[in-house]
Amino acid sequence: MGAVRRHKQRDVLGQASAATLGAYAAFVLLGTIPLTAYGDWTLGAEAGVRHDDNVGNAQFSPDRVADTLYVARVSLARLIPLDDGYSMTVGGDLGGESYHRLTGLNNVSLDGAIALKKKWGLGALAPWARAAVTVARSSYDDSYRNAWDYRAMLAAGRRFDERWNFWADYAYENRAASPQAEEVPGLSGDAYSQVSHSLGINLEYSLMESTYLVAGLLARHGDVVSTTLQPNATVYYASSALADDPAFGPHAYAYKLTGTTYGYRVGLSFSPTAHSLLGCGFERFETHADGGNEYAKSIVDITWNYRY
Amino acid sequence: MNRILAALACLTLMGAAVPGLGAELRVLVKDHHGKPVTDAVVLATPSDSKIAQRAKPPADAVDQVDKQFVPYVKPVFLGSKVRFPNSDHIRHQVYSFSQAKVFELPLYAGTDAPPVVFDKPGVVVLGCNIHDWMVGYIYVSETPFFAKTEAAGTAAIADLPPGEYTVRVWHPSMEGGENTTLRQVTLAADAPTNITWELGLKPSFRVPRASGAASPGYP
């Protein structure tokens, strides 16, 4: 019965997602063409491979699932210089993720962004601040996770010289997923919707000509989704929502919890040409969530970026 | 026979008076590994300062192509008017903070920007306030006799009035100052003078142009 219900939801959501994504794509493309403005078009592309040793954010070893995913993304943005050190960027990007094992998590996403940047003074060493808003729509093979993602970001930074660059950012994220039916009466099925606040500080250092080292620290507070392969009473009592998570298996459940995550990232990148950047990185995150649920994950990635 | 010799002697004397048959300085600039150094500016300052005063500064230009200054290094004579045409289909905002010339050209496209007069000798570092990775150099020379090395590390200054010169080299990434490269030479009209320099070069750190999603630099 549950399986039948699940398939029906997937069909309906799948059709809705295609229509929504189409309309959204048109909206994004229109948004990137302010015809009267004199702007600088930027075409970007990204491809990468990433390994996550705990995709489902599980606490205990039997529930931990590692997987490798392939990422591709193309973006189109228009930078519009304004007066008094201001510039505006309007753009959108289309991306996808393909998992090696957890194919239900395969997804495509389309997002539109608008950002306003202010530079105080002339030159690469002038301090700057930026405010940005993005709206994204994600569509998953496992349609339970389909969501609208709203983000508001503030960032500020300064390059100290040709070698040292520093910036900090804050982001508010509201991920509104399609609500699921209650698995347990009285407990919400909306496990995939999340609200969070995050803070990051980042440092970039030129090791050699065209070789860069990036290090960052992150703190995040808000909703997290932890998936267990079998029902887990401890997590269940601490959770604010519960839903099937068929991408991880027939008896897997996703629990929504409130948690705080601390993490860091180190990365090394090399620019073989003026337009491209090849990089690798390592990230480590540790989360302390309600009910004593504590989990950690590590991610390694290799990415290639192109910008023209 | 005597008539022929007399005619040749006359032609030789006439040739010495024609500017196109002056002295020539040929240089080769290498780094410590023997690799040719491109974009090095070679300058020859005559001991007789009146020679340099006779020269008039020409009009020059530094273009902007694919969000880069072209050429990367541009030597110009003191007092030159330099235009900054923009061959990109976007706007640029060219500036310099250098002591030799402080200026700013507000956002412009095409060839709208007025020329800039470089009236103090020295190095002028160029930047674009919109595209932080754009860097270029103008070397404002107090002598009209200069050249820039090509990919092979070679350059030639022709049609120099024969005489005593102080020659030197400058490069954006050179270790030490250009005064460490000073040499005194006597240039004659009968044969080119060859000089080789070996420069120590520092790594050239530039603001990265292509960057990942984590970078805030651009856009």
Interface residues (C-beta under 8 A of the other chain):
Chain A: Y38 G39 D40 W41 T42 E46 A77 L79 P81 D83 G85 S87 T89 G91 A115 K117 K119 L122 G123 A124 A126 W128 R130 A155 G157 R159 E162 R163 N165 W167 D169 N202 E204 S206 M208 E209 S210 Y212 V214 G216 R265 G267 S269 S271 T273 A274 H275 S276 L277 G279 T303 N305 Y306 R307
Chain B: Q68 I90 R91 Q93 Y95 F97 E104 L107 A109 G127 N129 I130 D132 W133 P203 S204 F205 R206 V207 P208 R209 A210 S211 G212 A213 A214 S215 P216 G217 Y218 P219
